[in-house]
Amino acid sequence: MKKTFFFFIAFVINALLINGQEISGQWNGLIKFSGMQMHVVFHIQKDGETYSATFDSPDQGAMGFPCDSVLFDNNHLRIVLNTIKAHYEGDLQNDSIKGEISQNGMKLPLNYGQEGAKS
């Protein structure tokens, strides 16, 4: 009986950790297009149950653009950047986010890794 109980508790804790992954932090990505590449960074913060973010494009010297909305639910991330008429959608998978950025009707794959990780 004790083994069953401990197995059940371990299963519940593991399920909570997997479904409750945290998205806060610095996420580094690389957009590749037309033989070029551009580094992009999201800085995501959580305040209570609400997320906010800023966006950097270091190769263009653009830093700290505020994101208009950040939604993170069931490991799916959606960030809207009205200033540049773009949005990002991706899914958190362990220590990376796999997704794409859309801007003016063009969609490009864009995967992110945490600060210090390869993207």
Biopython code that builds the backbone (N, CA, C, O; Angstrom):
import numpy as np
from Bio.PDB.StructureBuilder import StructureBuilder

atoms = [
    (1, "MET", "N", (0.815, -1.189, 0.000)),
    (1, "MET", "CA", (0.000, 0.000, 0.000)),
    (1, "MET", "C", (0.870, 1.268, 0.000)),
    (1, "MET", "O", (0.572, 2.220, -0.722)),
    (2, "LYS", "N", (1.942, 1.284, 0.807)),
    (2, "LYS", "CA", (2.814, 2.454, 0.858)),
    (2, "LYS", "C", (3.489, 2.685, -0.483)),
    (2, "LYS", "O", (3.633, 3.831, -0.909)),
    (3, "LYS", "N", (3.915, 1.599, -1.167)),
    (3, "LYS", "CA", (4.566, 1.742, -2.463)),
    (3, "LYS", "C", (3.613, 2.371, -3.476)),
    (3, "LYS", "O", (4.015, 3.230, -4.261)),
    (4, "THR", "N", (2.362, 1.947, -3.456)),
    (4, "THR", "CA", (1.368, 2.495, -4.370)),
    (4, "THR", "C", (1.157, 3.980, -4.100)),
    (4, "THR", "O", (1.078, 4.779, -5.033)),
    (5, "PHE", "N", (1.066, 4.348, -2.830)),
    (5, "PHE", "CA", (0.863, 5.737, -2.453)),
    (5, "PHE", "C", (2.042, 6.598, -2.916)),
    (5, "PHE", "O", (1.832, 7.657, -3.506)),
    (6, "PHE", "N", (3.266, 6.163, -2.659)),
    (6, "PHE", "CA", (4.442, 6.930, -3.060)),
    (6, "PHE", "C", (4.559, 7.022, -4.580)),
    (6, "PHE", "O", (4.969, 8.056, -5.108)),
    (7, "PHE", "N", (4.204, 5.955, -5.282)),
    (7, "PHE", "CA", (4.216, 5.985, -6.735)),
    (7, "PHE", "C", (3.217, 7.027, -7.237)),
    (7, "PHE", "O", (3.519, 7.797, -8.148)),
    (8, "PHE", "N", (2.033, 7.045, -6.639)),
    (8, "PHE", "CA", (0.997, 7.999, -7.028)),
    (8, "PHE", "C", (1.468, 9.436, -6.788)),
    (8, "PHE", "O", (1.292, 10.291, -7.656)),
    (9, "ILE", "N", (2.059, 9.713, -5.632)),
    (9, "ILE", "CA", (2.559, 11.051, -5.313)),
    (9, "ILE", "C", (3.649, 11.459, -6.307)),
    (9, "ILE", "O", (3.645, 12.587, -6.799)),
    (10, "ALA", "N", (4.572, 10.556, -6.602)),
    (10, "ALA", "CA", (5.646, 10.851, -7.561)),
    (10, "ALA", "C", (5.052, 11.147, -8.942)),
    (10, "ALA", "O", (5.514, 12.055, -9.634)),
    (11, "PHE", "N", (4.040, 10.394, -9.340)),
    (11, "PHE", "CA", (3.388, 10.605, -10.633)),
    (11, "PHE", "C", (2.733, 11.982, -10.691)),
    (11, "PHE", "O", (2.870, 12.689, -11.689)),
    (12, "VAL", "N", (2.028, 12.366, -9.641)),
    (12, "VAL", "CA", (1.355, 13.664, -9.593)),
    (12, "VAL", "C", (2.370, 14.800, -9.641)),
    (12, "VAL", "O", (2.180, 15.759, -10.388)),
    (13, "ILE", "N", (3.438, 14.713, -8.863)),
    (13, "ILE", "CA", (4.466, 15.755, -8.863)),
    (13, "ILE", "C", (5.097, 15.878, -10.244)),
    (13, "ILE", "O", (5.293, 16.990, -10.733)),
    (14, "ASN", "N", (5.415, 14.767, -10.871)),
    (14, "ASN", "CA", (6.000, 14.782, -12.209)),
    (14, "ASN", "C", (5.043, 15.425, -13.215)),
    (14, "ASN", "O", (5.471, 16.216, -14.055)),
    (15, "ALA", "N", (3.766, 15.096, -13.138)),
    (15, "ALA", "CA", (2.777, 15.673, -14.055)),
    (15, "ALA", "C", (2.676, 17.177, -13.859)),
    (15, "ALA", "O", (2.571, 17.918, -14.836)),
    (16, "LEU", "N", (2.704, 17.636, -12.632)),
    (16, "LEU", "CA", (2.650, 19.071, -12.356)),
    (16, "LEU", "C", (3.883, 19.783, -12.891)),
    (16, "LEU", "O", (3.772, 20.883, -13.434)),
    (17, "LEU", "N", (5.039, 19.183, -12.749)),
    (17, "LEU", "CA", (6.269, 19.800, -13.240)),
    (17, "LEU", "C", (6.280, 19.884, -14.756)),
    (17, "LEU", "O", (6.709, 20.891, -15.320)),
    (18, "ILE", "N", (5.815, 18.844, -15.413)),
    (18, "ILE", "CA", (5.802, 18.836, -16.880)),
    (18, "ILE", "C", (4.810, 19.858, -17.407)),
    (18, "ILE", "O", (5.149, 20.625, -18.308)),
    (19, "ASN", "N", (3.583, 19.895, -16.867)),
    (19, "ASN", "CA", (2.565, 20.811, -17.351)),
    (19, "ASN", "C", (2.755, 22.224, -16.834)),
    (19, "ASN", "O", (2.203, 23.162, -17.409)),
    (20, "GLY", "N", (3.504, 22.403, -15.789)),
    (20, "GLY", "CA", (3.678, 23.716, -15.207)),
    (20, "GLY", "C", (5.033, 24.315, -15.501)),
    (20, "GLY", "O", (5.574, 25.042, -14.667)),
    (21, "GLN", "N", (5.598, 24.034, -16.656)),
    (21, "GLN", "CA", (6.913, 24.568, -16.987)),
    (21, "GLN", "C", (6.875, 26.085, -16.978)),
    (21, "GLN", "O", (5.869, 26.705, -17.324)),
    (22, "GLU", "N", (7.973, 26.655, -16.582)),
    (22, "GLU", "CA", (8.091, 28.110, -16.478)),
    (22, "GLU", "C", (8.713, 28.678, -17.747)),
    (22, "GLU", "O", (9.646, 28.107, -18.311)),
    (23, "ILE", "N", (8.181, 29.806, -18.179)),
    (23, "ILE", "CA", (8.650, 30.441, -19.411)),
    (23, "ILE", "C", (9.473, 31.696, -19.134)),
    (23, "ILE", "O", (10.111, 32.228, -20.042)),
    (24, "SER", "N", (9.465, 32.170, -17.896)),
    (24, "SER", "CA", (10.177, 33.408, -17.556)),
    (24, "SER", "C", (11.672, 33.268, -17.813)),
    (24, "SER", "O", (12.252, 32.199, -17.626)),
    (25, "GLY", "N", (12.282, 34.361, -18.242)),
    (25, "GLY", "CA", (13.722, 34.374, -18.471)),
    (25, "GLY", "C", (14.071, 34.951, -19.817)),
    (25, "GLY", "O", (13.218, 35.486, -20.525)),
    (26, "GLN", "N", (15.332, 34.837, -20.159)),
    (26, "GLN", "CA", (15.831, 35.308, -21.447)),
    (26, "GLN", "C", (15.846, 34.151, -22.425)),
    (26, "GLN", "O", (16.387, 33.085, -22.132)),
    (27, "TRP", "N", (15.243, 34.367, -23.604)),
    (27, "TRP", "CA", (15.179, 33.350, -24.654)),
    (27, "TRP", "C", (15.849, 33.897, -25.908)),
    (27, "TRP", "O", (15.469, 34.954, -26.410)),
    (28, "ASN", "N", (16.849, 33.171, -26.412)),
    (28, "ASN", "CA", (17.650, 33.588, -27.563)),
    (28, "ASN", "C", (17.275, 32.776, -28.798)),
    (28, "ASN", "O", (17.172, 31.551, -28.745)),
    (29, "GLY", "N", (17.072, 33.484, -29.914)),
    (29, "GLY", "CA", (16.729, 32.814, -31.153)),
    (29, "GLY", "C", (17.525, 33.354, -32.326)),
    (29, "GLY", "O", (18.246, 34.344, -32.199)),
    (30, "LEU", "N", (17.391, 32.700, -33.460)),
    (30, "LEU", "CA", (18.105, 33.074, -34.666)),
    (30, "LEU", "C", (17.164, 32.902, -35.855)),
    (30, "LEU", "O", (16.719, 31.792, -36.149)),
    (31, "ILE", "N", (16.866, 34.009, -36.534)),
    (31, "ILE", "CA", (16.038, 33.954, -37.738)),
    (31, "ILE", "C", (16.966, 33.830, -38.931)),
    (31, "ILE", "O", (17.923, 34.592, -39.068)),
    (32, "LYS", "N", (16.675, 32.861, -39.795)),
    (32, "LYS", "CA", (17.469, 32.673, -41.015)),
    (32, "LYS", "C", (16.569, 32.911, -42.220)),
    (32, "LYS", "O", (15.501, 32.312, -42.347)),
    (33, "PHE", "N", (17.029, 33.810, -43.114)),
    (33, "PHE", "CA", (16.258, 34.119, -44.311)),
    (33, "PHE", "C", (17.164, 34.682, -45.393)),
    (33, "PHE", "O", (18.096, 35.431, -45.100)),
    (34, "SER", "N", (16.899, 34.331, -46.618)),
    (34, "SER", "CA", (17.647, 34.838, -47.781)),
    (34, "SER", "C", (19.156, 34.791, -47.595)),
    (34, "SER", "O", (19.854, 35.733, -47.969)),
    (35, "GLY", "N", (19.666, 33.710, -47.022)),
    (35, "GLY", "CA", (21.098, 33.558, -46.824)),
    (35, "GLY", "C", (21.666, 34.399, -45.700)),
    (35, "GLY", "O", (22.882, 34.443, -45.514)),
    (36, "MET", "N", (20.807, 35.064, -44.950)),
    (36, "MET", "CA", (21.239, 35.901, -43.835)),
    (36, "MET", "C", (20.703, 35.308, -42.535)),
    (36, "MET", "O", (19.866, 34.406, -42.544)),
    (37, "GLN", "N", (21.198, 35.827, -41.431)),
    (37, "GLN", "CA", (20.669, 35.418, -40.137)),
    (37, "GLN", "C", (20.636, 36.630, -39.206)),
    (37, "GLN", "O", (21.441, 37.554, -39.326)),
    (38, "MET", "N", (19.671, 36.597, -38.267)),
    (38, "MET", "CA", (19.497, 37.710, -37.348)),
    (38, "MET", "C", (19.172, 37.161, -35.954)),
    (38, "MET", "O", (18.252, 36.361, -35.787)),
    (39, "HIS", "N", (19.940, 37.604, -34.967)),
    (39, "HIS", "CA", (19.699, 37.203, -33.589)),
    (39, "HIS", "C", (18.512, 37.976, -33.027)),
    (39, "HIS", "O", (18.373, 39.176, -33.263)),
    (40, "VAL", "N", (17.660, 37.280, -32.283)),
    (40, "VAL", "CA", (16.514, 37.906, -31.632)),
    (40, "VAL", "C", (16.403, 37.354, -30.211)),
    (40, "VAL", "O", (16.748, 36.202, -29.947)),
    (41, "VAL", "N", (15.916, 38.195, -29.308)),
    (41, "VAL", "CA", (15.857, 37.825, -27.898)),
    (41, "VAL", "C", (14.521, 38.269, -27.313)),
    (41, "VAL", "O", (14.087, 39.399, -27.536)),
    (42, "PHE", "N", (13.872, 37.386, -26.568)),
    (42, "PHE", "CA", (12.719, 37.750, -25.752)),
    (42, "PHE", "C", (13.151, 37.712, -24.293)),
    (42, "PHE", "O", (13.820, 36.773, -23.861)),
    (43, "HIS", "N", (12.764, 38.737, -23.535)),
    (43, "HIS", "CA", (12.945, 38.773, -22.082)),
    (43, "HIS", "C", (11.539, 38.675, -21.495)),
    (43, "HIS", "O", (10.775, 39.639, -21.549)),
    (44, "ILE", "N", (11.197, 37.522, -20.940)),
    (44, "ILE", "CA", (9.838, 37.282, -20.457)),
    (44, "ILE", "C", (9.823, 37.328, -18.933)),
    (44, "ILE", "O", (10.646, 36.697, -18.270)),
    (45, "GLN", "N", (8.864, 38.094, -18.388)),
    (45, "GLN", "CA", (8.695, 38.212, -16.942)),
    (45, "GLN", "C", (7.282, 37.778, -16.564)),
    (45, "GLN", "O", (6.349, 37.890, -17.358)),
    (46, "LYS", "N", (7.146, 37.285, -15.347)),
    (46, "LYS", "CA", (5.836, 36.897, -14.832)),
    (46, "LYS", "C", (5.546, 37.700, -13.577)),
    (46, "LYS", "O", (6.384, 37.797, -12.680)),
    (47, "ASP", "N", (4.352, 38.276, -13.522)),
    (47, "ASP", "CA", (3.888, 39.015, -12.354)),
    (47, "ASP", "C", (2.543, 38.417, -11.958)),
    (47, "ASP", "O", (1.517, 38.714, -12.571)),
    (48, "GLY", "N", (2.557, 37.574, -10.930)),
    (48, "GLY", "CA", (1.341, 36.844, -10.569)),
    (48, "GLY", "C", (1.034, 35.821, -11.640)),
    (48, "GLY", "O", (1.826, 34.914, -11.893)),
    (49, "GLU", "N", (-0.115, 35.971, -12.264)),
    (49, "GLU", "CA", (-0.509, 35.057, -13.347)),
    (49, "GLU", "C", (-0.343, 35.698, -14.722)),
    (49, "GLU", "O", (-0.701, 35.089, -15.730)),
    (50, "THR", "N", (0.192, 36.911, -14.778)),
    (50, "THR", "CA", (0.313, 37.668, -16.022)),
    (50, "THR", "C", (1.765, 37.717, -16.484)),
    (50, "THR", "O", (2.687, 37.862, -15.682)),
    (51, "TYR", "N", (1.942, 37.593, -17.798)),
    (51, "TYR", "CA", (3.275, 37.675, -18.391)),
    (51, "TYR", "C", (3.428, 38.980, -19.161)),
    (51, "TYR", "O", (2.457, 39.537, -19.674)),
    (52, "SER", "N", (4.659, 39.453, -19.230)),
    (52, "SER", "CA", (5.021, 40.576, -20.091)),
    (52, "SER", "C", (6.378, 40.248, -20.688)),
    (52, "SER", "O", (7.071, 39.341, -20.226)),
    (53, "ALA", "N", (6.751, 40.998, -21.723)),
    (53, "ALA", "CA", (8.039, 40.715, -22.368)),
    (53, "ALA", "C", (8.545, 41.945, -23.099)),
    (53, "ALA", "O", (7.788, 42.850, -23.450)),
    (54, "THR", "N", (9.848, 41.945, -23.315)),
    (54, "THR", "CA", (10.481, 42.895, -24.218)),
    (54, "THR", "C", (11.219, 42.084, -25.276)),
    (54, "THR", "O", (11.521, 40.907, -25.083)),
    (55, "PHE", "N", (11.499, 42.733, -26.383)),
    (55, "PHE", "CA", (12.089, 42.085, -27.553)),
    (55, "PHE", "C", (13.340, 42.850, -27.964)),
    (55, "PHE", "O", (13.326, 44.079, -28.036)),
    (56, "ASP", "N", (14.423, 42.121, -28.232)),
    (56, "ASP", "CA", (15.665, 42.716, -28.725)),
    (56, "ASP", "C", (16.002, 42.126, -30.089)),
    (56, "ASP", "O", (15.749, 40.951, -30.356)),
    (57, "SER", "N", (16.574, 42.959, -30.937)),
    (57, "SER", "CA", (17.164, 42.514, -32.191)),
    (57, "SER", "C", (18.576, 43.096, -32.217)),
    (57, "SER", "O", (18.819, 44.119, -32.858)),
    (58, "PRO", "N", (19.523, 42.429, -31.506)),
    (58, "PRO", "CA", (20.872, 42.987, -31.333)),
    (58, "PRO", "C", (21.594, 43.323, -32.636)),
    (58, "PRO", "O", (22.334, 44.304, -32.697)),
    (59, "ASP", "N", (21.386, 42.520, -33.675)),
    (59, "ASP", "CA", (22.067, 42.765, -34.950)),
    (59, "ASP", "C", (21.598, 44.059, -35.612)),
    (59, "ASP", "O", (22.304, 44.625, -36.446)),
    (60, "GLN", "N", (20.406, 44.524, -35.240)),
    (60, "GLN", "CA", (19.871, 45.768, -35.782)),
    (60, "GLN", "C", (20.021, 46.918, -34.782)),
    (60, "GLN", "O", (19.620, 48.048, -35.062)),
    (61, "GLY", "N", (20.599, 46.625, -33.619)),
    (61, "GLY", "CA", (20.762, 47.641, -32.593)),
    (61, "GLY", "C", (19.463, 48.032, -31.927)),
    (61, "GLY", "O", (19.376, 49.097, -31.318)),
    (62, "ALA", "N", (18.446, 47.186, -32.033)),
    (62, "ALA", "CA", (17.128, 47.461, -31.451)),
    (62, "ALA", "C", (16.988, 46.684, -30.151)),
    (62, "ALA", "O", (17.024, 45.454, -30.149)),
    (63, "MET", "N", (16.828, 47.397, -29.058)),
    (63, "MET", "CA", (16.783, 46.751, -27.750)),
    (63, "MET", "C", (15.585, 47.248, -26.941)),
    (63, "MET", "O", (15.233, 48.427, -26.987)),
    (64, "GLY", "N", (14.974, 46.337, -26.207)),
    (64, "GLY", "CA", (13.949, 46.699, -25.236)),
    (64, "GLY", "C", (12.597, 47.087, -25.784)),
    (64, "GLY", "O", (11.867, 47.835, -25.134)),
    (65, "PHE", "N", (12.234, 46.597, -26.975)),
    (65, "PHE", "CA", (10.906, 46.880, -27.491)),
    (65, "PHE", "C", (9.865, 46.178, -26.617)),
    (65, "PHE", "O", (9.958, 44.965, -26.425)),
    (66, "PRO", "N", (8.870, 46.906, -26.078)),
    (66, "PRO", "CA", (7.848, 46.239, -25.282)),
    (66, "PRO", "C", (6.920, 45.416, -26.176)),
    (66, "PRO", "O", (6.525, 45.865, -27.253)),
    (67, "CYS", "N", (6.579, 44.223, -25.727)),
    (67, "CYS", "CA", (5.630, 43.373, -26.443)),
    (67, "CYS", "C", (4.225, 43.763, -25.991)),
    (67, "CYS", "O", (4.014, 44.103, -24.826)),
    (68, "ASP", "N", (3.272, 43.714, -26.907)),
    (68, "ASP", "CA", (1.913, 44.156, -26.596)),
    (68, "ASP", "C", (1.126, 43.144, -25.787)),
    (68, "ASP", "O", (0.321, 43.521, -24.935)),
    (69, "SER", "N", (1.350, 41.863, -26.044)),
    (69, "SER", "CA", (0.693, 40.841, -25.224)),
    (69, "SER", "C", (1.525, 39.568, -25.214)),
    (69, "SER", "O", (2.198, 39.227, -26.187)),
    (70, "VAL", "N", (1.457, 38.884, -24.088)),
    (70, "VAL", "CA", (2.158, 37.612, -23.903)),
    (70, "VAL", "C", (1.178, 36.644, -23.271)),
    (70, "VAL", "O", (0.715, 36.860, -22.152)),
    (71, "LEU", "N", (0.866, 35.587, -23.983)),
    (71, "LEU", "CA", (-0.016, 34.554, -23.464)),
    (71, "LEU", "C", (0.752, 33.244, -23.405)),
    (71, "LEU", "O", (1.376, 32.835, -24.385)),
    (72, "PHE", "N", (0.703, 32.596, -22.267)),
    (72, "PHE", "CA", (1.359, 31.300, -22.108)),
    (72, "PHE", "C", (0.380, 30.376, -21.412)),
    (72, "PHE", "O", (0.040, 30.579, -20.247)),
    (73, "ASP", "N", (-0.073, 29.358, -22.134)),
    (73, "ASP", "CA", (-1.060, 28.433, -21.603)),
    (73, "ASP", "C", (-0.795, 27.040, -22.160)),
    (73, "ASP", "O", (-0.633, 26.860, -23.367)),
    (74, "ASN", "N", (-0.752, 26.062, -21.265)),
    (74, "ASN", "CA", (-0.561, 24.671, -21.669)),
    (74, "ASN", "C", (0.686, 24.514, -22.544)),
    (74, "ASN", "O", (0.671, 23.802, -23.548)),
    (75, "ASN", "N", (1.773, 25.199, -22.139)),
    (75, "ASN", "CA", (3.072, 25.163, -22.815)),
    (75, "ASN", "C", (3.071, 25.788, -24.203)),
    (75, "ASN", "O", (4.016, 25.596, -24.968)),
    (76, "HIS", "N", (2.013, 26.539, -24.541)),
    (76, "HIS", "CA", (1.952, 27.252, -25.827)),
    (76, "HIS", "C", (2.140, 28.744, -25.561)),
    (76, "HIS", "O", (1.461, 29.321, -24.712)),
    (77, "LEU", "N", (3.063, 29.361, -26.290)),
    (77, "LEU", "CA", (3.399, 30.768, -26.127)),
    (77, "LEU", "C", (2.953, 31.558, -27.346)),
    (77, "LEU", "O", (3.173, 31.148, -28.485)),
    (78, "ARG", "N", (2.317, 32.706, -27.088)),
    (78, "ARG", "CA", (1.955, 33.636, -28.165)),
    (78, "ARG", "C", (2.349, 35.036, -27.701)),
    (78, "ARG", "O", (1.907, 35.503, -26.651)),
    (79, "ILE", "N", (3.186, 35.697, -28.499)),
    (79, "ILE", "CA", (3.645, 37.049, -28.196)),
    (79, "ILE", "C", (3.296, 37.942, -29.385)),
    (79, "ILE", "O", (3.599, 37.612, -30.532)),
    (80, "VAL", "N", (2.657, 39.075, -29.096)),
    (80, "VAL", "CA", (2.260, 40.019, -30.134)),
    (80, "VAL", "C", (3.124, 41.268, -30.033)),
    (80, "VAL", "O", (3.306, 41.833, -28.954)),
    (81, "LEU", "N", (3.658, 41.692, -31.189)),
    (81, "LEU", "CA", (4.478, 42.907, -31.292)),
    (81, "LEU", "C", (3.831, 43.819, -32.336)),
    (81, "LEU", "O", (4.203, 43.785, -33.510)),
    (82, "ASN", "N", (2.870, 44.627, -31.911)),
    (82, "ASN", "CA", (2.159, 45.495, -32.850)),
    (82, "ASN", "C", (3.076, 46.514, -33.509)),
    (82, "ASN", "O", (2.847, 46.896, -34.657)),
    (83, "THR", "N", (4.107, 46.960, -32.804)),
    (83, "THR", "CA", (5.029, 47.976, -33.324)),
    (83, "THR", "C", (5.635, 47.564, -34.657)),
    (83, "THR", "O", (5.807, 48.394, -35.550)),
    (84, "ILE", "N", (5.959, 46.276, -34.792)),
    (84, "ILE", "CA", (6.563, 45.790, -36.038)),
    (84, "ILE", "C", (5.606, 44.877, -36.809)),
    (84, "ILE", "O", (6.009, 44.165, -37.729)),
    (85, "LYS", "N", (4.314, 44.915, -36.409)),
    (85, "LYS", "CA", (3.264, 44.123, -37.073)),
    (85, "LYS", "C", (3.655, 42.643, -37.170)),
    (85, "LYS", "O", (3.627, 42.038, -38.242)),
    (86, "ALA", "N", (4.021, 42.087, -36.006)),
    (86, "ALA", "CA", (4.469, 40.697, -35.976)),
    (86, "ALA", "C", (3.894, 39.978, -34.761)),
    (86, "ALA", "O", (3.475, 40.601, -33.786)),
    (87, "HIS", "N", (3.885, 38.664, -34.846)),
    (87, "HIS", "CA", (3.569, 37.850, -33.670)),
    (87, "HIS", "C", (4.358, 36.548, -33.749)),
    (87, "HIS", "O", (4.705, 36.064, -34.826)),
    (88, "TYR", "N", (4.625, 36.008, -32.577)),
    (88, "TYR", "CA", (5.374, 34.759, -32.451)),
    (88, "TYR", "C", (4.479, 33.739, -31.780)),
    (88, "TYR", "O", (3.775, 34.058, -30.822)),
    (89, "GLU", "N", (4.503, 32.513, -32.280)),
    (89, "GLU", "CA", (3.800, 31.403, -31.636)),
    (89, "GLU", "C", (4.721, 30.212, -31.582)),
    (89, "GLU", "O", (5.371, 29.868, -32.569)),
    (90, "GLY", "N", (4.776, 29.581, -30.418)),
    (90, "GLY", "CA", (5.627, 28.414, -30.262)),
    (90, "GLY", "C", (5.217, 27.589, -29.064)),
    (90, "GLY", "O", (4.406, 28.008, -28.238)),
    (91, "ASP", "N", (5.790, 26.420, -28.992)),
    (91, "ASP", "CA", (5.503, 25.476, -27.908)),
    (91, "ASP", "C", (6.758, 25.206, -27.110)),
    (91, "ASP", "O", (7.808, 24.882, -27.665)),
    (92, "LEU", "N", (6.636, 25.346, -25.784)),
    (92, "LEU", "CA", (7.743, 25.062, -24.881)),
    (92, "LEU", "C", (7.960, 23.561, -24.818)),
    (92, "LEU", "O", (7.043, 22.798, -24.516)),
    (93, "GLN", "N", (9.197, 23.147, -25.109)),
    (93, "GLN", "CA", (9.570, 21.728, -25.076)),
    (93, "GLN", "C", (10.885, 21.624, -24.330)),
    (93, "GLN", "O", (11.952, 21.850, -24.900)),
    (94, "ASN", "N", (10.803, 21.278, -23.044)),
    (94, "ASN", "CA", (11.965, 21.196, -22.167)),
    (94, "ASN", "C", (12.647, 22.556, -22.060)),
    (94, "ASN", "O", (12.085, 23.472, -21.460)),
    (95, "ASP", "N", (13.847, 22.713, -22.628)),
    (95, "ASP", "CA", (14.572, 23.976, -22.507)),
    (95, "ASP", "C", (14.591, 24.776, -23.804)),
    (95, "ASP", "O", (15.484, 25.596, -24.020)),
    (96, "SER", "N", (13.593, 24.536, -24.676)),
    (96, "SER", "CA", (13.519, 25.292, -25.918)),
    (96, "SER", "C", (12.063, 25.587, -26.269)),
    (96, "SER", "O", (11.137, 24.947, -25.769)),
    (97, "ILE", "N", (11.891, 26.578, -27.145)),
    (97, "ILE", "CA", (10.575, 26.915, -27.667)),
    (97, "ILE", "C", (10.653, 26.740, -29.171)),
    (97, "ILE", "O", (11.479, 27.373, -29.829)),
    (98, "LYS", "N", (9.804, 25.891, -29.720)),
    (98, "LYS", "CA", (9.778, 25.625, -31.160)),
    (98, "LYS", "C", (8.572, 26.347, -31.750)),
    (98, "LYS", "O", (7.440, 26.132, -31.315)),
    (99, "GLY", "N", (8.813, 27.206, -32.741)),
    (99, "GLY", "CA", (7.693, 27.936, -33.310)),
    (99, "GLY", "C", (8.053, 28.702, -34.556)),
    (99, "GLY", "O", (9.013, 28.380, -35.255)),
    (100, "GLU", "N", (7.239, 29.753, -34.828)),
    (100, "GLU", "CA", (7.488, 30.591, -35.985)),
    (100, "GLU", "C", (7.046, 32.017, -35.698)),
    (100, "GLU", "O", (6.158, 32.271, -34.884)),
    (101, "ILE", "N", (7.693, 32.928, -36.391)),
    (101, "ILE", "CA", (7.342, 34.339, -36.294)),
    (101, "ILE", "C", (6.652, 34.728, -37.596)),
    (101, "ILE", "O", (7.069, 34.324, -38.682)),
    (102, "SER", "N", (5.597, 35.513, -37.468)),
    (102, "SER", "CA", (4.854, 35.990, -38.633)),
    (102, "SER", "C", (4.926, 37.507, -38.659)),
    (102, "SER", "O", (4.708, 38.177, -37.650)),
    (103, "GLN", "N", (5.239, 38.033, -39.846)),
    (103, "GLN", "CA", (5.298, 39.480, -40.010)),
    (103, "GLN", "C", (4.881, 39.830, -41.425)),
    (103, "GLN", "O", (5.454, 39.324, -42.390)),
    (104, "ASN", "N", (3.880, 40.700, -41.550)),
    (104, "ASN", "CA", (3.382, 41.150, -42.853)),
    (104, "ASN", "C", (3.097, 39.990, -43.800)),
    (104, "ASN", "O", (3.439, 40.062, -44.981)),
    (105, "GLY", "N", (2.484, 38.935, -43.307)),
    (105, "GLY", "CA", (2.108, 37.789, -44.127)),
    (105, "GLY", "C", (3.205, 36.770, -44.363)),
    (105, "GLY", "O", (2.946, 35.711, -44.934)),
    (106, "MET", "N", (4.422, 37.065, -43.936)),
    (106, "MET", "CA", (5.539, 36.129, -44.106)),
    (106, "MET", "C", (5.749, 35.373, -42.793)),
    (106, "MET", "O", (5.756, 35.976, -41.720)),
    (107, "LYS", "N", (5.918, 34.054, -42.882)),
    (107, "LYS", "CA", (6.172, 33.223, -41.711)),
    (107, "LYS", "C", (7.541, 32.574, -41.834)),
    (107, "LYS", "O", (7.901, 32.028, -42.877)),
    (108, "LEU", "N", (8.300, 32.647, -40.732)),
    (108, "LEU", "CA", (9.622, 32.031, -40.696)),
    (108, "LEU", "C", (9.755, 31.185, -39.440)),
    (108, "LEU", "O", (9.274, 31.576, -38.377)),
    (109, "PRO", "N", (10.407, 30.020, -39.552)),
    (109, "PRO", "CA", (10.645, 29.223, -38.345)),
    (109, "PRO", "C", (11.563, 29.989, -37.399)),
    (109, "PRO", "O", (12.516, 30.637, -37.830)),
    (110, "LEU", "N", (11.266, 29.905, -36.114)),
    (110, "LEU", "CA", (12.081, 30.581, -35.114)),
    (110, "LEU", "C", (12.012, 29.787, -33.820)),
    (110, "LEU", "O", (10.967, 29.712, -33.174)),
    (111, "ASN", "N", (13.131, 29.203, -33.456)),
    (111, "ASN", "CA", (13.225, 28.423, -32.223)),
    (111, "ASN", "C", (14.097, 29.186, -31.237)),
    (111, "ASN", "O", (15.069, 29.843, -31.610)),
    (112, "TYR", "N", (13.722, 29.078, -29.981)),
    (112, "TYR", "CA", (14.433, 29.778, -28.915)),
    (112, "TYR", "C", (15.022, 28.809, -27.929)),
    (112, "TYR", "O", (14.472, 27.734, -27.688)),
    (113, "GLY", "N", (16.159, 29.197, -27.351)),
    (113, "GLY", "CA", (16.769, 28.470, -26.250)),
    (113, "GLY", "C", (16.994, 29.440, -25.104)),
    (113, "GLY", "O", (17.083, 30.649, -25.313)),
    (114, "GLN", "N", (17.085, 28.912, -23.904)),
    (114, "GLN", "CA", (17.322, 29.752, -22.730)),
    (114, "GLN", "C", (18.709, 30.345, -22.798)),
    (114, "GLN", "O", (19.579, 29.833, -23.501)),
    (115, "GLU", "N", (18.914, 31.419, -22.072)),
    (115, "GLU", "CA", (20.215, 32.080, -22.024)),
    (115, "GLU", "C", (21.305, 31.049, -21.721)),
    (115, "GLU", "O", (21.201, 30.271, -20.773)),
    (116, "GLY", "N", (22.327, 31.064, -22.533)),
    (116, "GLY", "CA", (23.435, 30.125, -22.350)),
    (116, "GLY", "C", (23.275, 28.829, -23.126)),
    (116, "GLY", "O", (24.232, 28.068, -23.262)),
    (117, "ALA", "N", (22.065, 28.564, -23.641)),
    (117, "ALA", "CA", (21.829, 27.349, -24.410)),
    (117, "ALA", "C", (21.912, 27.680, -25.894)),
    (117, "ALA", "O", (21.684, 28.823, -26.290)),
    (118, "LYS", "N", (22.232, 26.705, -26.698)),
    (118, "LYS", "CA", (22.253, 26.915, -28.144)),
    (118, "LYS", "C", (20.824, 26.887, -28.660)),
    (118, "LYS", "O", (20.007, 26.085, -28.207)),
    (119, "SER", "N", (20.524, 27.765, -29.609)),
    (119, "SER", "CA", (19.186, 27.802, -30.194)),
    (119, "SER", "C", (19.198, 27.331, -31.628)),
    (119, "SER", "O", (18.152, 27.298, -32.276)),
]
sb = StructureBuilder()
sb.init_structure("model")
sb.init_model(0)
sb.init_chain("A")
sb.init_seg("    ")
for serial, (resi, resn, name, xyz) in enumerate(atoms, 1):
    if name == "N":
        sb.init_residue(resn, " ", resi, " ")
    sb.init_atom(name, np.array(xyz, "f"), 0.0, 1.0, " ", f" {name:<3s}", serial, name[0])
structure = sb.get_structure()
